[in-house]
Every structure is written in C-alpha cells, then in structure tokens.
Amino acid sequence: MRKEERALELLAPAKNADQGIEAIRHGADAVYIGAPAFGARSAVPVTVGEIKRVADFAHLFGAKVYVALNTILFPEEVKEATTELAWRLYEIGADALIIQDLALLNEEMPPIALHASTQMDNVSSEKLAFWSSQGIEQAVVARELSPRQIARLHEDVPDLRLEAFVHGALCVSYSGRCYASAAFNGRSANRGSCAQVCRLPYDLTDGSGRVLAHHKHLLSIKDLNRSSVLAELIKAGVRSFKIEGRLKDLSYVKNVTAFYHEKLNDFIKANPRFHRSSRGRVDFGFSPDVHKAFNRGFTTFTHHGRGADDLAAFETPKSRGEEVGIVTGIEGTRIRVRLGGGKKLNNGDGFTFFHSATGALTGFRVNTAVGDRMTVLRPVRGLEKGQTLYRNFDAAFEAQMSHPTATRTLPLSLSLKYSLGPLELTGEVSGIKETVSVEADLSLSEKGGTRESAESVLGRLGGTPFALENFEMEPETEPLFIPRSLLGKLRQDLVPKLESALLCFALESRPTRDPKSPSYKGVPFFKDAVLQSDNILNPSARAFVEAHGAEVKEEAFEKSPLPSQPLMTTKHCIRYALGMCPTLLHYDARKLSEPWVLRSVAKDAAPVRMRIEFDCPNCQMLLFADTAPE
C-alpha cells in the first residue's frame, strides 16, 4: 500500500470562513465550502476573499480546501463558472473544485484538482473509471452503497480516491436524481435550491383509496452516523470521510468534527500503518458528543443492508435531540425525570417529546433544574408520566461551545547558534522541505545567560500556529548573556517566515490536472445513450459526452421535464417501513392494492402529489408526478 493510500482525511463542512477555520482547528484534514456562485447550497455563498482566508489557515497545517462548484449550469453560466470563477479560486489557493456539470471537463480550466460530487451519481465502476480517465482525483460514492459495493469500486478503479459521507442529514433520493423540488416548487436541487419536499407531511392511500398513513413525514429519514463502522469503510477503500452540514451552525461543526477526529485517531492508534493527511496536534476543551448536535435519530443507512437499523423518521423532520430519560412524575409546572447514562439537567435546557394525543414532536424550555427535577413556566400539554424525554438544547454544553474550544499547533524545533557577533535562530516544522532562519547581531560579551532562560523566551508561541517541541543551543557551555528583548525579536521575525514557508509548501504540493493531456482524449463515455438523469443542461456538456462517443437522447429535467422521469429514486421504501414488504417481510401480496399515492398535507407549502412504484428486484422505490384527479 502506497503512503498516499494510507492517508485518511476528515472532511468537514464550512458555511463561511469562520466555520472553516474552526473545523480545521477542531481536527479536520480538509473543509468543503461553497463558491460565490454555482454551489449546491445556494443559500450559503462565500466570497473569494473568505475562501482565501480559510485556505491560508488550513495550509499552515497541511489541510486542504475544496470549493463546491457543483450545480448544473445553464448555457450563459458556463463561461463565468469556468474561465472566470474557477481560475480565481485556483489563484487564491483552493486545492480542488467539487463539480457536477460535465462542461467543467470540456472548457478551458485551470490546472486544479477536480472531485466528482455525489450529484454525479457515483455508483458503478464504469462511471468511476471514466471520471478517473478524465483526470478526476476524488469521487464521493453514493450513500446507498454497501461496504462490499464500495470495495468493488476501489478494486476496479484503484487510482481514484474514494470519499464517503459518514455523518449528517440524508437525502432520501439518490443525490443528483431528485427532481421533486423542481417539479413542485420550481426550485432545482441540482441548481442548489432544494425545497426539501422529502420533509413534508403526507397522507398515503393505496389503489383502492384506503388510507394507509395520515399526516406522516413518510419521506423523512434519520440522520447518518457511521462512526461505528469507520474501520469497515477504510477496509473497503474509503480514504476521505465527509460530514454533511454546510447549513448547520458553528456548534455543530465544532462538535461533530472533533468527534470524528477522535474516532479516526483511535483507529490509527490500533492501525499505525495509517496516518492523517494533515499535521498538527489538536487539543479540546470539551468532550465531543454527536448526540448533542442536531439529529433526527441516527442510522447507518443501508450500510449493513435493509433492516439493519430503523431508517424512517416519520413522526418529525425536526431535531429531537439526545434521549435523557423517562418522565416519572408531573405536578403542575414541576416535572421529575428518571435520568439515564449519567445525564444532568441544566437551567435553560430545551426538551422534546412526542405528544400523547397527536404524536407530534413537541418542545418546551426548562426554567430551573435541580437533580432529577425541573420547573417550567406553565404546564406542558401532552406530556405524561412514562414518556421518553429528549433534549435538543443542552444549555451548559452550548454555553461551553460558544467559547474557544480547541487549539491546533504544529510541533516546532528551534536551534539557536551564537558567538560574539552573529546570532542565528533556525526553525523547522516536520513535514516541510526546508528550515527557516533569522539572524541578529550580538554585541554584548558578558557571561551569565542560561539555556533555560533562552528556551523560555523563544518558547512563548501563544497566538501562533506553533508549539515548541525541541530546543538546541550551541554552544551550551558558558553561554553569553543574550538580552531577552533580542530573543523575543528573533522569535517574532521567525514566525512569519515559517508561516510563509508552510503556505508555499502547500501551494507547491497541490495536485494538478492538465486539461490538455492527450490521455483524456478519446476515452469512451461509460454508456452510449445519455438520458435525463444524466443532467445535461448546456451545449458544452453535450459536446463533451458526444466527443466521447455518447448520444444525448434527453436533456436535463430543468430544461425539458419528461412525464416518464421519476422525480425520486430512493433506497428508502415506505412499504418496507410500514411492515408491508412482500419480499423481505413476507407480507401477503394479495392485500396490496396499487398504485400507492402520496399527497402532501402541509398548509404552508406547495401541494405535492406523487405516485409510487416499487422496484423490488433492485430493492428501491420510484416516485412519479401524479396527475390523477382528487
């Protein structure tokens, strides 16, 4: 196994520059951040200046910044995205662009590394082999793939680095193959404007008009948490571990990044042939706990196959939080709880529970808390003895997270050489090619200085990325007296030179892609006919696939929607979740009457009506726009 194949990367989200910097500080080896335009989270654009600020900080630690340029592009946007924006991002130090539109493989682009977004539906060896032939360095495999399927991809395309989501909100549909938001809201998920049709409440009826479910969030699924199966993913060939959350708050980014940082380090301790892809020591001032972060309950999705854990979150699309305990008594505004797992209550905590009458997730805020008792301002309706209580706002934890919670430092070796006259201080950081030195004149000759006093002054590196690890001094016997002010100036002069050397090393080490390389030409596309699900929206993307021998038979949904196109293709199966699967649960198929129809019942959203088809041989569900009369 090559050294680069043993490098593990924790990839964290960044809504803005401050979050990106905190993600690196809390242990991320890379962050992904939205471009000023054409990113798949259009609600969080970031300026080029902010991206540079993140890159400059990340590069000190050998960490990377990937910029999401992963929407599909209308014809008039191609030039801006490629010949303008992509070049600006390369020039300010971005390490890679995350892409979806094939125009970015066809246009004049900077020599920047490219990553295949999850929107490119990375599910087959043929597809990944083609991306690799086009110089794509890294690909986000579909969340729906099992470890065995991922291992096959890695075996078939070993030169392509594999990235996988390990935590956060799940798209119920295969990413890049969901058109429900575009169909019903005019907001394309592939254009960064998903309206989250999947989180709406629905009524479900079968072919006979029988109501199978009422006012349930039938397309809403739990959040991903694969912290328990990281070793399996690594064995399968995954090297980059992605946390979802470019819309999440800073507390989430700090907490979840720190949690997975510790998990990866635990794996490396047990498997020392692996190492992290960035450098630096990370120290936390808190105990990371993903149960305290936004979550709808957790699932490993289809990691261990259908039925390995409960996937559905039908009751609510909101964060229910961590399970705290069971209600044992209620007297007006006083509530008593049997706490579990060493949990403690705090003044100002926020709690949720499922209403005893409606089943809806309901919340309340605590006024005061002592031991296992808490007081609220008014009686909580729908809360009864015996109910499970969840906490979605831990006041003490969030107060802690609002302050600095981590430091990241680089171990620094310093060498001080002196004689009467020149005085030289040399610094070296492990992992860069060269040492950095500064000099000063020493004109005093009286004796009396000590090695310890020099080390004390030079080691004052607070507020810098460095921490003194080794110190050498020549000569060590009968040292001359060196004024502390002079030592301090040497240190102040050395730090920016070290930082500059680290930034230069990072830029020189960036992987590059040569768009003019002959090896990218003439490679057959991975399939002959390009359909609507391939999301071809502009002439440049069309020209690219045609140049590689494919025929574009259908254009993107956003340009020419086809009634025959499924609006969603998903491994989540409502029939299975309701216990009515005839294949795996042996439900009596004679009791099933199709087609099943979903009808949204949200009063504040555009009406949605979809017909369900069950593709049992492939164990997936297809949803189509349903135009049948009410």
N, C-alpha and C positions, 0 to 999 in steps of 0.2 A: 504494500500500500504506500503510495507516494505521500510525501509530507503534506502537500496541499489537500490530499484526500482525508487526512486525519484532523484537519482544522474544522471546528464546529463553530457555527455562527448563530448568535441570538439576535434576531431582527425585530426591532421594536417600532411601534408607530409614533408619529410626531404630527400633531395638529399644527404646531408652529415651532419657531426656533427654540423658545424656552423649553418646550416639552422635549424636543430632540436632544438638547444639551443634557437635560435631566435623565433621559433614557440612557445616554452614554455614561453619565455619572453613576447610574444605578446598575451598570453591568452589561448594557447592550454592546454587541460587536458591530452592529450596523443599525441604522434607522432608515425608515422609508417615509418620505414626506411629499406632499402634493406640489406639483409645478404651479406656477402662476396661472396657468390655464391647461385644459385638457387632462386633468386628473380625475380619477373615478370617484372622488368625493368633492364635487364642485362647490360644496358649502364651505370648504376649508382651503381656499387658495393661499399660497405663500409667496412672498416676493423673492426675487432672485437674491436680494441682499440678505434676507433671513436664511436662505439656504446656504449661502456662503458662510454665515456666522456659525451655523451648525457644522458645516464641513471643516472649518478651521479648528473647531474644538475637537471634533471626532478624530481628525487626522493626527492630533497630538498623541492619541492612544492607539494609532493603527486601526481605528474603527472607520467604517465607510458610511456614505450617504447615498441612498438610492432614491431617485426622484420619479414619482409616479406620473407618467405621461401616457396614461393607459385608457383613454377613451377612443372610440372610433371617430373618425374625422370627416366632416363634410368637405367637398372639394375645395372650397375657398379657405379652409383652415390648414391645409397640408403645408403650404409654404411657411406659414407662421410657426407651425409646430416643428418643422424640420430645419430649414435653412436659417431660422432666426432663434427660436427658443432653445432648441437642442444645443446649438453652438454656444449660447450664453451660459447654459448650465454646465457644459463641459469646461468652459473657460474659467468659471469661478470655483471649480474643483469637485463637482459631482462625480461620483465613482461609477454610476450606472444609471440608465434610464429603464424604467419598467414600462413595457409597451404592450399594446394590443393591436393597433392598426398596422396592417402589412405595408402601408405606404412608407412607414419608417424603415422598412427593409429595401425600399425601392429608390428613395430620394438621396440627395447629397447630404450625408450626415457627418458629424464629427466622429473621430475615432474613439468613441466612448463605448464601454461595455453595454450590452443590451440584455435585459431579462424578460422572459416571456411571462406576462401577467397570468393570473388564474383565469381571467376573462378569455384567454386563448384556448380554454377547454383542454388542458394538458392531460389526456387520459390514455394515449396509445404510444407505443414505441415508434410507430411510423411517423407520427406527428413530431415527437421529440427529436427523432433522428434528423428530420428536415430542419427543425429550428437550429439544431447543432450545426448542420451543414451551412447554415446562413450566418454563422458566427455568434449566435446567441449563447451566452455563457452560463446562464442560470434560468431555471424554469420552475414556476410554482405548480406543483402537481395538484390535481383536483382533490378536494377534501374527501370525496366519496371513495377514494381508493383504499384498499386494504394494504397491510404491510407486504403481503405476497405480491400484489399487483405493483406496488412501488419497487420492490426488489427486482421484478422482471424489467421494469423500465430502466433501472440502474444497470442491470446486467446487459441490456440491449444497447444502451447509449451511455457508456461509462464516462465519456468526456464531458457530459453535460451535468453541471452541478444541480442537485435537486433541492428544492425549497418546499416546505410544507407548513401549513397553518397548524399551530398547536393550542391556541387559546383565543377565546373571544366569541363574538356573535357569529352565527352561521347563516349563510344564505341557504334557504331551503331548496332552491333550484341550483342546478349546475351553474356555476358562475359563467357569465357570458351567454347563457342560454335562457335568460328570463326576460320576457317582453311584456309582462303583465302591467308594469308601471307605465310603459309607453302606450299600451293599448287603452288603458282606462283613465290615465291621468295626463297623457301627453308628455310624460317625463321619463326619458330613457335611462335605464340603469347602465347601459353601455356608453352613455354620454355623461355619467356622473351625477344623475339626478333621480335616483331611485326613490319612489314614494312609499316603499315598503307595504305593498299590497299584502304581503305574507303575514303582516302583524295585525290585520283587521279581524274583527269577529264575524263569524259566518253562521248561517243555517245550512244544514246539509239534508238533501232529500234524495231518495232513490227513484228508480224508474216508475214506480207506482205512486209517487207523491208522498210516500211515508217519510216523516221527519226522523232522521237518524241522529241528529245533533242540533241543539238550539243554542245560538249565541255563544259559540265556542271559537277560540282562535285556532282553527284547525290546520293552518299552515305555519303556525308559530312553533319553533323548536327550541330546545335548550341551547345553552352556550357551550362551546367546545372547551374541553380541558383534557389535554393529553399528557399532563405532567407525569402520570403513572406509566406511560408507555414510551417515553423518550428512548430508552435502550432499544426497543423494538424498531423504532423509526431509524435510529442510527444504524442498526444492523441491516435494515432494508436499503440503506444508501442515502438517506436524507442527511444533508450537511448544514442546511440553514433552517432555523426554527422560528416561524413567524407568529407574532402576536397581533391579532386584529385590534383596531381601536383608534383610527385617525379622527374619530368624532368624540372620543372619550376625554375625561378631564385629567388633570395632572396627577391627582392622587392615584387614579387607575394605572397610569403609565409607570409611575414610580414603583408602586406596589407589585404589579404583575411582572414587570421587568426584573425586579430584584428577586422575586420568587423563582423565576425560571433561570436566572443567573446562578442561584444556589443549586438548583436541580442539575444543571449541566456540569457545574463544578463537582458535584457529588459523583456524577457518572465518570468524570475524568479521573478523580481520585482512585476509583475502582478499575479504571482502564487507562493507565498512564500513557499508552501509545497515542491517545488523542490529546488535543490541546485546543485552546480557544484561538479564534482568528485575530483577536486584538490583544493588546497588552495593558498592563496596569493592575494595581491592587485596588479592590473595591471594598469599602467598609461601610456597613449600615448602622444607623442609629435607631432601628426599629426591627420588628420581626415581620417579614413579609407573609401575607395570608390572602390568597386569592378569593377566599370565601367572603372577605370583607369588601371586595371590589364588586362592581356592577355584575350581576349574573341572574339568569332565569333558571337556575339549577344547571347542573353540569352533565355533559355526555362526552363519550369518546367518538360519537357519531357512529359510523359503520366500521370502525377500526377492527372490532372483533366479530363483525357480522351482524346480521339482523337479529334483534332481540337480546344482544349482549348487555345493553342497558336501555333504560326508558328514554326515548328521544323526544317525545311530544311535550310541549308546554302549552296545552290547550286552554288552561284557565286564565293565563295573562301573558302579555308580551313584555311586561314591566319587570324590573329587578325585584325579586322577592328577598334577596339577601341571604345571610347565613342563618341556619337553624340555631335557635338559642335555647329553647326548652318548651315545656308544656305548662299551660295555664292551670294552676291548682286552686285558685280562688279569686272571686271578684266581689268586692263590696263597694258599690258606687264608683268612686273615682280611684279606688285602691285595687291594685292587681298583684297577685302573688304568682310566682313562676318557679317551677322546678327546673333549675338550670342544669345544662349538660356540658360535659367536656371542659370544665374549669372556666366557663363563661362568667363574665361580670357585667352588671348593669351600670349605666352611667347617666347622670343628669343630661337631658337633651337628646337621648337616643331616639332613633326613629324605628318603628316596628311595623311589620306587615303580618296579615293573616288572611285566611280565606273565609269570607263572610258566611255565617252559619245558615242564612236563608238564601242568599243569591249565589254563593260560591265565588263571588268576585274578589279579587285581591284588594284588600282594604288596608289603609295605613293610619297610624296615629303617632304622635310625638309624646315622649315622657317629660314630665315636669321635673320630678325628683325621683331618685332611686337610692335605696339603701339595702344592701344584701340581696335577697331574692324578692324584694317588694318594690313596687313603683307606684307613683301617683301621677294621674293625668288631670287635665283641667276640667274635663267633663266625661261622663260615662261613655264608653266605646260601644257603639251599636254593632251587633253581630258577633261580638266576641263572647265565647262561652268557655266554661270550665272544660278542660280536656283537650282544647285546641292547641295545635302546634304554633309556636310564635317564631317569627323570623325577624332579623334585624338588618335593615338595609341602610342604616346610617349609624355608625359607631362613633359617637361624639368624641370620645377620648382618642380613638385612632385617627380620626380626621383632623383633630387639633394637632396631633403629632405630625401628620403628613403635611400640614400647612407650613411647617418649618423645614430648614435644611435637614435631609435625612440620609445623605450618603456623601462620601468623598471617594474620589478616584485619583490615585497617584502613580507615578512612574518611579521605579527604583533608580536612584542616581548614584553613580560612583564618581567621586571627586578626588583629584590628585593635586596637591599644592607643592610646587618646586620653587625653591628660592635660594638666593645667595645675595651678597651685598650688591645691590643694583637691580637686576630684573627679578620679577616675581610672576610666576605663571600658575594659573588655575585652569585645570582641564576637567571637563565633564563628559561622561559617557552614559548613554541610556542603552540598555540591552535591546537589540533588535534593529538598530540603525547602523549604517555602514561606517561612520566616522566619528571621531571625537571632536569636541569643540573646546577651544582655548581662549582665554583672555589674559592680558599681561598688564603689569603696572610696575613702576619704579619704586624700589625700596631704598631710601636714602639713609635711614637710621641704622645704627650698628650696635646699639646697646643690647645686651643679653637679658633674658628673663621671660620670654614668651613660652607658652606651652602648647603642645599638640592639642590638648583638650580644649583650650580656650579658642584656638583656631577652628576646630571642628564645631564648637558650639555656635560660633558666629556664622560659619558657612552653612550650617545645617538649618538655619532659620528660613525655611522654604514655604511657610504658610502663605496661602493665596496664590501659589504657583501649582503647576501640574506635577511637581517633583517631591520626592521624599528621599532624604539621604540614607543610602544603604551601606556604602563603603567609603572610607576616607583614608587616604595615604598622604604622607607628608615627607618630603626629602629636603634636607637631612632631618632625622628625628632627634639627633643628639644636639645639645646646646643650641636650641633654636634661637634665632634672632627675635627681638621683640617686633611684632608686626602690629601696627595700630589697628584697632578693631574697626575703625571707620574705613580703613583701606580694604580690609577683608570684606566688609559689607558692600563696598563699591564693586569689588571683583565679583561677588555673588550677583549683584544687580545687573552687571554687564553680561554675565554668563547666561542668565536665564533666558533673555530674548533670543540670544544666538542659538541656544539649544532648541527653543520652540521653532525657530526658523528652519533649523536643520531637520526637525521632525516633519514639518509641513512639506519641505522639499522632497524628503524621502518618500512621503505618502504619495505625492503627485507623480514622482518618477516611477513608483511601483504600481500605478493604476493599470489594470488590464485594459488592453486596447482592442479595437476591432477595425479591420481595414475593409471598408465597404467596396473597395476596388479590387480586392483579391480575386484572382481567377477561380479559386476553389469554391466561391459562392455561386458561380455561374453554371447554368446547365444542369443543375441538380433537379430531378423530377419532383414536383409537388407530391405531398403524401397521398393525394387522391385525385381522381380525374375530373370529377364534377364538383363545383363549389355551389353550395346551397345557402339558403337564407341564414341558417345557423352559423355560417362562417363569417357573417357580419362584414361583408364588403360594401363600403359606403361611398368610395371615391374612385376616380379613374386610375389613380396611381396604384392603389391596392389591387385593382382589377388587372392592370398591366403587369404587376409583379407575378400574380398567380398564372396568368396566361403565358408569361415568359418562361415559366417552369412547366408548361405543358398541360395546364388545367383549363377547364372551361367554366366560366361563371354563368351558371344557369339561373341563379336567383340572387337578387341584391338584398342588402340588409333590410330588416324589418322597419327600421326608421325611415327608409325611403319608399319601400313598396311592400307593405304588410300583406301577407298571404293568409287567407282564412284557414288553410290547411296546416299552418305553422303552429306547433304547440307554444302556448305562452309560457309554460313552465315545464321543465323536465327535471324530475326530482327522485332521489332515493327514498325520501320520506314517503310513507304510504299511509294514508288515512284509514284505509280498510284494515291494515295490519294493526294500527294503533287502537282501533275500536274493537279489536279481537275478532274480526270477521274475515281473516285471510283464509281462503280455501286451500292454499298451497302449503303454507308453513304451520298454520294453526288448525288445519283440517275442519274449517267451518263448512257447514252444509251449503254447498253452492246453490242448491235449489231454493234457498231462502233469499238469494241475492237477486235484485231486480235493477237492471241498468237502463239508461245511464244515471250515474250519480251527479248531482249538480250542487255547486257551492254558490250561495247568494249572500253578499255582504249585508250586514245589518247596522253598520256604523252610520250614525246620523250626520257626522261632520266630515265625511269622505265621499268621493265619487263612487257611485254604485258599481259593484263588480259582480259579474255572473260568469262562472266557468263550469264547463262540463269535464268530467273526469274519465279518463281511460286508464285501465290498469294493464301494464305490460308485464305480466307475471313471469314469462321466460327470462326477462332481464331484471326482474325484481325492482321495477321502478314505476312511477306514476306520471302520466301526462295530463296537462290541463289545457283546454282549448276555450276560446271565447264562445259563450253560449248565447245564441240569439233567439232561442225559443221564447214564445210569449209566456207571460206570467200565468 
